[in-house]
Amino acid sequence: MTTPRSKRPTHLPSFGPRRVTLGGSGSPRLVTEEVIPKQGRPVQIEIERLERFSALMAAQGWPAHVSRLAYDRIYAGERFGFAKRVGTTVELRSLARQLLEDWRN
């Protein structure tokens, strides 16, 4: 008797720091926004591009965490290279190629 194979967990896209205002109408109670500009991070790529990359990776079933992509050069290089090699959509492979080029500079 064989047991059915378990499905791979579904990965959700990771979102980086965004400007968020909490509170009802009137004055906001809490405002958060990106504290460190891209020039101050180890991987100097716009958060929006990293978020798009994360969403495309999640659609393929692979994790890519925006915060780690922005602050961990080794992780970012591995994820960009992986997506460039095995990505199944043209958009993912193209974006991974561009991000890898930016990562090298």
N, C-alpha and C positions, 0 to 999 in steps of 0.2 A: 504494500500500500504506500502510495506516495502522498506527501503533503503538498498542497499548492504553494507555489513560491509567493513570498510576500512582495507586494509592490514597493518600489522605491518611494521614499517619502517625497511629497510634493514640496518643492522649495518655493518660497515666496520672495519677491524682490525686497531688497533692503534699501531703505531710504536714508540719505545722509541728513545732516543738520539743515533745517529750513527755518525761515522766519515764521513763527507761530504766535498768534495773539489769542489769549484765552480770556474770556469774560463776556458778559452779555452786552447789550447796548450800553453806551456810555464809555467810560474810560476803561482801558484794558487792565486786567489784574496781573497778567504775566506775559511778558514778551521775551521770546528766545530767538536768537538768530545765530548764524555761523560766527564764531568768535575769531577763528584763525583764518585769514585769507589764504588763497591757494599758494601764494608766494611763501608762506610760513610753514607749509606742510611738506613732508618728505616727497610725496607724489604730487607734483604741481599740475593737476588736471582739474577742470571745473567739476563741481559736485554733480551738476545736471548730467554731464556725460557719463560719470560713474554710475549714477542712478539708472540711466538708460541701459548701460551695460549690464547692471545687476538684473534689471527686468528681463532683458533678452536671455541672460543665463538661466534665470528662474524658469522661463518658458521652455527651455531645453531640459530642465530638471537638474541643473547644476547650481550650487550655491556660489554667491559672490557678494560679500558684505561690504557695503559702501564705506563704512568707517575704516575697516581694515585696508580697503583699496587705497584710501586717502592717506593713511598713516603708516602702512607697512609695505615698504618697497619690495621685499622678497615675495610676499603674498600677492601683491599686485602684478608683478612680473610673471609669476606662475599662472595666475588666472588669465591674464591677457594672452600669454603663449598658448595655454590650453585651448582657449576659445578660438584662437587663430588656426590651430591645427585641426580641431575636431568639431568646430561649429557647423551646424547643418543649414543655417540660413545665411544668405548673402549679407544681410545687414549686420549680423553678429560678427561674421568673419571680417568684414570691412571695418567695423568699429574697433574690433580687437586689434587689427593691424595698425590703425591710426593711434590707438591708445598705447600700443607697444612702442611705436616710434616716439611718441611724446614722453613715455616712461624712460626711454634710453637717453633722452636729451637732458 
